[in-house]
């Protein structure tokens, strides 16, 4: 229940209880009945007021429960969407890193092959220069 709805519900409840008090007081002041009748009537009005208050509280509870359920559903949907986006992002990063790693491995292999060829050539030249007369 939002703060505004809670404040509105509280205002209704206070108004209801205030109306109950004023009604009972006016009923006692202007009632041309005997004490027994007045007490019975006050008791009936009190029961009606209590019933009305209980109904208002139950209604407020039902509204709050429904709102909480809606919020929970929306939160669940949001979590699901965020999880999907995160999984998609992780998959994209993983794929990107895989391609970069493959490129690095390929470059290292080429460099190693080039170094090996250069080393063989250098050894061959050194061996050839040692065997040739000076």
Beta strands, then each sheet from edge to edge (+ up, - down):
end
